[in-house]
Amino acid sequence: MASTGSLEDHTTTNSVQLDQLDSAKSLPKMKPDVEADVSQSLDHIPDGGMQAWCATIGGAFISFCTFGYASSFGVFQDYYVLAGTSTSSNISWIGSLQLCLIFLVGFPAGRLFDAGYFHSELLFGSILYLFCLFMLSLADPTKYYQLLLAQGIGMGVGGGFMLVPALSLQGHYWKKRRSMALGLVVTGSGCGGIIFPIMLNRLISGADAVGFAWGVRASGFLSLGLLVIAQLLMRTRVPGAKERAEQPKPDILGSLTDPSFVFTVFGVFLVYWGLFMPYFYLQLWLNLHGLSSTLAFYTIAILNAASVPGRIIPNVLADYFGTLNVVIPVSLTMGVLVFVMFGVTNTAAVIIFSILYGFFSGGYIALVPSVFAVLASRPEELGIQMGLGYCFTSLAMLTGSPIDGALLGHGTILHWPKPIVFSAVVMILGSGVTCIGRHFLVEKKGTKWT
């Protein structure tokens, strides 16, 4: 019996040692558990809650400071032209480059977001953006290269490392109401497009003018406060890069050969090619057609004010009827409205045009993130899908306004029909190409509510 007990004790001791050894071996294997937590977190999207709303509010502040500032470039366009910086076409390259880089940088920014570097790229983008904004205040408005470096390149790259990650983050918190959340985030740019033009116009050349330098600095201090708040509000629901296992490489080639992705992104490219013409040139149109200088002063603000409900209402409808089902008629309407510019020659016509175009263009801009999101097969691909989509469409933002400027010409004789017809035609064509992309997406997903 004693030997039996001794054998049992020995067996028990060996079992305990083996269990301890197994436990020790399992300690380094924490990464797969974290990876499982990543998948589990993205499988159970809350569609609400305090953190979700904080992420949306923080994203709106980032959109306010980046895209909102860029969409106010019409104020700078008018000021630089009158200051004799360069031709209208050359000057428009500054605003176009800024818009382009905000979204072109979205490709690496989206990849870094999917890899868990959200907070790192947000901090880097904020520092770079604010540095270049304050450098712009020190630039000489008659020196084209200084404006191009600070406003076109620096602010564009810095904004890109903030905006696309802020948009992608919404997919981790919202599913059924994702279009609504993205619409609210992009509404921030509409609010920025209201405040910044009025602020800059009054401080640079208005009755309360303090000059170009201090006008830009004032906008910089406003952006500084909002970006700090955004940094404090936004949190991710998944572990950072250091806590994750090695991520599988995204199937970029698969996206680039997917007909629904190719046609939809090309359709968005065409629409963006013509979309910003009124934002860049409407204030100049009014000044050169002898309309009220006060009305010209507030034109861009009216466009952006009308875009605020436009960035909410269509997105709410998209959650019920499908994103592509809403974005196609919106883009078609924009193309028709640009043709109407031929008749915008009095105060009432200007106000009506600004309200209608602001509403539909704001709706389109807010729907585009949802368009790219609906093309993603899994939540883990949201960042890379948005980054890829914006990477290609950013080229339209880069070239669209300079093409308009080249068609318009310079000097005393300007050819307005050329940029108007070009912008209208490409937007209408873009809505048709998006229809083809929708056809392939319906076949892929098996539902017409896309």
PEDA-V418144 format. One line per field, one symbol per residue. ss: DSSP state (H for helix, E for strand, - for the rest). psi: psi as a letter, one per 40 degrees, with the letter a starting at -180 (. if undefined). Layout:
ss = ???
psi = ???
//
This chain:
ss = -HHHHHHHHHHHHHHHHHHHHHHHHHH--HHHHHHHHHHHHHH------HHHHHHHHHHHHHHHH-HHHH--HHHHHHHHHHH----HHHHHHHHHHHHHHHHH-HHHHHHHHH---HHHHHHHHHHHHHHHHHHHHH-----HHHHHHHHHHHHHHHHHHHHHHHHHHHHH-----HHHHHHHHHHHHHHHHHHHHHHHHHHHH------HHHHHHHHHHHHHHHHHHHHHH-------HHH--------HHHHH--HHHHHHHHHHHHHHHHH-HHHHHHHHHHHH----HHHHHHHHHHHHHHHHHHHHHHHHHHHHH-HHHHHHHHHHHHHHHHHHHHH---HHHHHHHHHHHHHHHHHHHHHHHHHHHH----HHHHHHHHHHHHHHHHHHHHHHHHHHHHHH-------HHHHHHHHHHHHHHHHHHHHHHHHHHHHHH-----
psi = dddddddddddddddddddddddddedefddddddddddddedghdfaiddddddddddddddddcddddeeedddddddddefdaidddddddddddddddddedddddddddeefddddddddddddddddddddeiheehdddddddddddddddddedddddddddeedhcdfdddddddddddddddedddddddddddeadfheiddddddddddddddddddddddhiieiiaddeiihiihigddddeehdddddddddddddddededdddeddddddeeeihdddddeddddddddedddedddddddddehdddddddddddddddddeddegeidddddddddddddddddddddddddddeehdideedddddddddddedddddedddddddddaiadhhgdddddddddddddddddddddddddddddefieg.
//
